[in-house]
Amino acid sequence: GSRQVPAARIVRLFRSRHLTLGDPMFYSTYMYVYRLIENTGFEIETIPGITAFCAIGSHLGYPIVEKEEVLAIVPATAPKEKIDAVMAVADDAVIMKVYKNFDEVQEVLLKHNMADDAVMISRVGLPDEQVFVGLDNMPKDKKLNYLSTILAKRKDR
């Protein structure tokens, strides 16, 4: 079975520390820790953060969504069919967690005419940040960091 860690021990380990990068309530490990200790009587202060995709948009001067466009925020870890269905109706997309299956994500973006102007950043704002512009010609087997996010816009709308 799984090993249970008492909430008090978790609180001692994390007291006055930041548990996450980005926003704690958006695809974050923080939520799991929060749920473990939220009803234990310990005081928790959740401070909103800046999501990776907002940081990327501002960092690159890449508008994420505007006017009546529909924005989809999708974890690349979702089934390919689900990602494909969402991209079929979205004008703009944020695709997070692309480190495991970039080849599948790239295929879906190409299918929906969203790869040419797409940008991907690994480790935005950190010293070893990597920026990739135009994902149509990127090698399918590119090894990516866990902190990799794509911003994409449909060209035909």
C-alpha positions in Angstrom: 0.0 0.0 0.0 0.9 3.6 0.0 2.9 5.2 2.8 1.0 7.7 4.8 2.8 10.8 6.1 1.2 12.6 9.1 0.0 16.1 8.3 2.0 17.6 11.2 5.2 16.2 9.7 4.4 17.7 6.3 3.7 21.1 7.9 7.0 21.0 9.8 8.9 20.2 6.5 7.3 23.0 4.5 6.7 25.7 7.1 7.6 29.1 5.6 8.6 27.5 2.3 7.3 27.9 -1.2 6.0 24.6 -2.5 5.6 25.4 -6.2 6.5 27.4 -9.2 3.7 29.2 -11.0 0.2 29.3 -9.5 -0.4 26.8 -6.7 -4.0 26.0 -7.9 -3.1 25.4 -11.5 -1.7 22.0 -12.4 0.5 22.1 -9.3 1.8 19.5 -6.8 0.8 22.0 -4.2 -2.8 21.0 -4.5 -2.0 17.5 -3.3 -0.2 18.8 -0.2 -2.9 21.3 0.4 -5.6 18.6 0.4 -3.6 16.5 2.9 -3.4 19.3 5.5 -6.4 21.6 4.8 -8.7 20.1 7.5 -6.0 19.4 10.1 -6.2 22.8 11.9 -2.9 24.0 10.6 -3.0 27.5 9.1 -2.3 27.5 5.4 -1.7 30.6 3.3 -2.0 30.1 -0.4 -0.4 32.9 -2.4 -1.4 33.2 -6.0 1.4 32.9 -8.6 1.9 33.6 -12.2 1.2 30.6 -14.4 4.0 29.5 -16.8 1.9 30.3 -19.9 1.2 33.9 -18.7 4.9 34.3 -18.0 5.8 33.0 -21.4 3.3 35.3 -23.2 4.7 38.4 -21.4 8.3 37.3 -21.7 8.1 36.8 -25.5 5.5 39.5 -26.3 3.2 36.7 -27.6 -0.5 37.5 -27.1 -2.1 34.4 -25.6 -5.8 35.2 -26.5 -7.6 38.2 -27.8 -11.0 39.5 -28.9 -13.5 36.6 -29.3 -10.9 33.9 -29.6 -11.4 30.7 -27.6 -8.4 29.6 -25.5 -7.9 26.0 -24.6 -5.6 25.0 -21.8 -4.6 21.4 -22.1 -2.3 19.0 -20.3 -0.3 17.1 -23.0 -0.7 14.1 -20.7 -4.3 13.9 -21.7 -5.3 11.2 -24.2 -4.4 12.2 -27.8 -8.0 11.9 -28.9 -9.1 14.4 -26.2 -6.3 16.9 -27.2 -7.3 16.5 -30.9 -11.0 17.2 -30.1 -10.1 20.4 -28.1 -7.7 21.7 -30.8 -10.4 21.2 -33.4 -12.5 24.0 -31.8 -9.9 26.2 -30.1 -8.5 29.4 -31.7 -5.5 29.5 -29.3 -4.0 26.9 -27.1 -1.7 26.5 -24.1 -0.3 23.0 -23.9 1.4 22.1 -20.7 3.5 19.1 -19.6 4.7 18.4 -23.2 7.9 16.6 -21.9 6.6 13.1 -22.4 4.8 13.1 -25.8 6.0 16.1 -27.8 5.6 14.0 -31.0 1.9 13.5 -30.5 1.3 17.1 -29.5 3.3 18.3 -32.6 1.2 16.0 -34.8 -2.1 17.4 -33.5 -0.8 21.0 -33.8 0.2 20.3 -37.4 -3.2 18.8 -38.2 -5.0 21.8 -36.9 -2.8 24.4 -38.5 -1.3 25.6 -35.2 2.3 24.6 -35.4 4.0 27.2 -37.6 3.7 30.2 -35.2 3.7 28.2 -32.0 6.3 28.8 -29.4 7.6 26.5 -26.7 9.7 27.4 -23.7 11.4 25.0 -21.3 12.1 26.5 -17.9 10.8 30.0 -18.6 12.7 32.7 -16.6 15.3 30.3 -15.3 19.0 30.5 -16.3 18.8 27.5 -18.5 15.6 28.6 -20.3 15.2 27.3 -23.9 13.0 28.9 -26.5 11.7 27.1 -29.6 9.8 29.1 -32.3 7.8 27.3 -35.0 7.2 23.7 -34.0 6.5 22.5 -37.5 10.1 21.5 -38.2 11.2 20.5 -34.7 12.6 16.9 -34.4 9.8 14.6 -33.1 12.2 12.9 -30.7 13.4 16.2 -29.0 14.0 15.5 -25.3 12.2 18.2 -23.3 12.4 19.3 -19.7 9.3 18.7 -17.4 8.8 22.5 -17.3 8.0 22.8 -21.0 4.9 24.7 -22.3 3.6 25.5 -25.8 1.6 28.5 -26.8 -0.2 28.1 -30.2 -2.6 30.0 -32.5 -4.6 28.7 -35.4 -3.4 30.3 -38.6 -6.7 30.1 -40.5 -9.0 32.1 -38.3 
